[in-house]
Amino acid sequence: MKSPYREPTDFISQGVEACWLNAVDLIDSAKQMQEKGRFGLALSLAVLGMEEIGKMWIIDGLLFAKPNDERSQLFKKGFRSHGLKLEALDVFPFMVNYLATLDPRYNNEQRFNQTLAIVIKQYKEQRQSLESWLGPSCDLRDLDLWKQKGFYAHVDAGRFVRPSEIDENFATGVVELAFRMVDVLDFLLKSNMGRYKELIASLRRKMTEEQWNEIHSLALRIMENTFMPDAKPDGSPN
């Protein structure tokens, strides 16, 4: 019998893995540019890496997607929209916990779970450190414009500004935030990509779409209360 879902689970796991590995490469390149003092380019590459992380979440959302439903439309739109990819990072704490459950150490080794909590705390603090450039909400969607400024000469206050003139402190903050995010995902997926493939195949076989939606909603609420108790409803910092 033909599957009612848009894509096979192999397609989903392949997409998640491709975005993860490319994010690692992009952040590595960003760090190299930072070391060479090319801060505009470093910022832009870091934002591209963050977009790849956002795409991972969008691709994972295809697990119960049916042709032309809301999830399918989000997948199509998300791959064209830089803003949507960056907005998906608002649920990064949930994403970390979701992938961490694949690891045998989850809930069995106190140090492992403490490390996860520290990582989420650092993510929140590093994101908030960008307030001077992104405003009090630290909306990561605004990084799309900065990414373009890091690649191209642009006009600011009536003069042309080269990418190399972008504030070193801002570029460094963006690179460090992106590095923090990709580093923890790399840590979780290196040992657990096979388990991720098994998990989504098993969920597709055993769980209804309604059960999956209920679990996702409950888990997101738990993550907001545990890791980001002072977050706004959309998951972004206050």
C-alpha positions in Angstrom: 0.0 0.0 0.0 1.3 3.4 -0.9 2.4 5.6 2.0 0.2 8.6 2.7 3.2 10.6 3.7 5.0 13.0 1.4 8.6 11.6 1.8 10.2 8.4 3.0 12.1 8.5 6.3 15.3 7.9 4.4 14.8 11.2 2.7 14.3 12.9 6.0 17.4 11.4 7.7 19.5 12.1 4.6 18.4 15.8 4.7 19.1 16.2 8.4 22.5 14.6 8.1 23.5 16.7 5.0 22.5 20.0 6.8 24.3 19.0 10.0 27.5 18.2 8.1 27.3 21.3 6.0 26.7 23.5 9.1 29.9 22.0 10.6 31.8 23.0 7.4 30.4 26.5 7.3 31.2 27.2 10.9 34.7 25.9 10.5 35.1 28.3 7.5 33.7 31.1 9.6 36.2 30.5 12.3 39.0 30.5 9.8 37.8 33.9 8.4 37.6 35.2 11.9 41.2 34.3 12.6 42.3 36.1 9.5 40.4 39.2 10.5 37.8 39.0 7.8 34.9 39.6 10.2 32.2 40.5 7.7 32.8 37.2 5.8 33.1 35.3 9.1 29.7 36.6 10.2 28.0 35.7 6.8 29.3 32.2 6.8 28.2 31.8 10.5 24.7 32.9 9.6 24.6 30.4 6.7 25.6 27.7 9.1 22.8 28.7 11.4 20.3 28.6 8.5 21.4 25.0 7.9 20.6 24.2 11.5 17.2 25.7 11.1 16.7 23.6 8.0 17.3 20.5 10.0 14.2 21.3 12.1 12.1 22.0 9.0 13.2 18.7 7.4 12.5 16.8 10.6 9.0 18.2 10.5 8.3 16.1 7.3 8.0 13.0 9.4 4.2 13.1 9.3 3.8 15.5 6.4 1.4 14.7 3.7 1.4 16.1 0.1 0.5 19.8 0.1 -0.4 19.9 3.8 0.9 22.6 6.2 4.2 20.8 6.9 4.9 20.3 3.2 4.2 24.0 2.6 6.5 24.9 5.4 9.2 22.7 3.9 8.9 24.4 0.5 8.7 27.9 1.9 11.4 27.3 4.4 14.0 26.3 1.8 13.3 29.6 0.0 13.0 31.8 3.0 16.1 32.8 5.0 13.9 34.3 7.7 12.0 31.1 8.3 15.3 29.1 8.6 16.5 31.6 11.2 13.2 31.7 13.0 13.3 27.9 13.4 16.2 28.4 15.7 13.8 29.8 18.4 13.2 26.1 19.2 16.8 25.2 19.4 16.6 24.2 23.1 13.8 21.7 22.2 15.9 20.5 19.2 18.8 19.8 21.5 16.7 17.8 24.0 14.9 15.9 21.2 18.2 14.7 19.8 19.7 14.1 23.2 17.0 11.5 24.0 18.7 9.3 21.3 21.8 9.0 23.4 22.1 6.2 25.9 23.5 8.6 28.5 20.3 10.7 28.5 18.7 10.5 32.0 21.3 7.9 33.0 24.4 10.1 33.4 24.0 13.2 35.5 27.1 14.8 33.9 25.6 14.4 30.4 22.3 16.1 31.4 24.2 18.8 33.2 26.2 19.5 30.1 23.0 19.9 28.1 21.6 22.4 30.6 24.8 24.4 30.4 24.8 24.4 26.6 21.2 25.8 26.6 22.1 28.4 29.1 25.1 29.5 27.1 23.0 29.6 23.9 20.6 31.9 25.6 23.3 34.2 27.0 25.3 34.3 23.7 22.1 35.1 21.8 21.2 37.9 24.3 24.7 39.3 23.9 23.7 40.4 20.4 21.1 42.8 21.8 23.2 45.9 20.9 22.9 45.0 17.2 19.6 43.1 17.1 17.6 44.9 19.7 16.1 43.6 23.0 14.3 40.7 21.4 17.5 39.4 19.7 15.4 38.3 16.7 17.7 36.1 14.7 15.8 36.8 11.5 17.5 40.2 11.4 20.8 38.3 10.8 19.7 37.8 7.2 20.3 41.5 6.5 23.7 41.4 8.3 24.6 38.3 6.3 24.2 40.3 3.1 26.3 43.1 4.5 29.0 40.7 5.3 29.2 39.6 1.7 28.6 42.9 -0.2 29.6 46.5 0.0 26.5 48.4 1.2 25.3 52.0 1.9 25.1 53.0 5.5 24.6 56.6 6.7 25.2 58.0 3.2 28.5 56.2 2.6 29.6 52.9 1.1 30.7 50.4 3.7 32.9 47.4 3.0 32.2 44.0 4.7 35.6 44.3 6.4 34.2 47.3 8.4 31.5 45.3 10.2 32.0 45.5 14.0 34.5 42.9 15.1 32.6 42.4 18.4 29.3 41.8 16.6 30.9 39.4 14.1 32.6 37.5 16.9 29.4 37.2 18.9 27.5 35.8 15.9 30.3 33.3 15.1 30.5 32.1 18.7 26.7 31.7 18.9 26.7 29.7 15.7 29.7 27.6 16.9 28.0 26.8 20.2 24.9 25.6 18.3 26.7 23.4 15.7 29.1 22.1 18.3 26.4 20.6 20.5 24.6 19.1 17.5 27.8 17.6 16.2 28.4 16.1 19.6 24.9 14.6 19.7 24.7 13.3 16.1 28.2 11.9 15.7 27.3 9.0 17.9 23.5 8.9 17.3 22.7 9.5 13.7 22.0 5.8 13.2 19.6 5.9 16.2 17.9 9.0 14.7 17.2 7.0 11.5 15.9 4.1 13.5 13.7 6.4 15.7 11.9 8.2 12.8 11.3 4.9 11.0 9.9 3.4 14.2 7.7 6.5 14.8 6.4 6.4 11.3 5.4 2.7 11.8 3.9 2.9 15.3 2.6 6.4 16.1 -0.3 8.3 14.8 0.0 11.9 13.6 -2.2 13.1 16.5 0.1 11.3 19.1 3.2 12.9 17.5 1.6 16.4 17.6 0.7 16.0 21.3 4.1 14.8 22.3 5.8 17.7 20.4 3.6 20.3 22.0 4.1 18.9 25.5 7.8 18.6 25.0 8.1 22.2 23.8 6.2 23.5 26.8 8.5 21.5 29.1 11.6 22.8 27.4 10.4 26.4 27.6 9.7 26.0 31.4 12.9 24.1 32.1 15.5 25.9 30.0 14.0 29.2 29.0 11.4 30.1 31.8 11.6 33.8 30.9 11.2 33.2 27.2 8.4 34.7 25.1 5.7 32.4 23.8 7.6 31.9 20.5 10.6 30.6 22.3 12.9 33.6 21.8 14.5 35.5 24.7 12.8 38.4 26.5 
